[in-house]
Amino acid sequence: MPITKTPLLSANPFSDDQAAPVTTHFEGRVLKVSTTVETRNWSPTLDYSDYRSTLCTYALVWLGTHAAPAFNVHSRPCVNVERAPWDVPRELGFHEQFAWVDCTNLYSDLYGYTLNPVVDAEVPALAQANLIAWEQFQAAGAEATRKANEQAAAKAAAEKAAAAAKATARQAKKEAALEATKAAAEAELARLLPLKGKAVTLKSGVKGTLFWLGVKAYRNAYSCRIGVRDTAANVTWAAAADLA
């Protein structure tokens, strides 16, 4: 049996339109029918997203040695039951002679027909012979793709690890350089601690009481920072080196 294309009856009971005839396609060339679960957009107009897990049906057909080649859909060679005018026939190699027909009928109301595939009991001997070579070719291609994806993933992982190691080393170097300045800042703090609570003058001319001292990381280096409060309670923050 081939793939049967059955037009849907008109939804208008008063219509005078004659129903289109049932047609058959790829008669004697349907070798397999398989089902798989895919994520499909159920939106009938495709102007919004309604993705669902969908049980899809495919029929594997033999195109023959001279036909329009299949088109690629997600790494799967596919054809429609009726070829478009721009599908130009040519001689096909064994690796081009088989294709899948999507018979899921998800948009049957939109298209106005359903597709019903049945595996043919008898197919040409050449189709059977070339199918073995085609399946081996497909398996080799899938294996090559798998290895290429593995290599790409390994390369990406190695590059990511190298970038992370480089960033870690850069951060460690930065932290080490920062830590190297801490001892001098702490020594400056110890030297100025006796001045806490006493009147001081900054090089800018600001006068007041030194009410706070501390070691802070500032501009990638530790330094001793101070706080000076004048008689009007205005606070000036400065570096210890700004003391006059």
Order of alpha helices (4+ residues) and beta strands (2+ residues): beta-beta-beta-beta-beta-beta-beta-beta-beta-alpha-beta-alpha-alpha-beta-beta-beta-beta
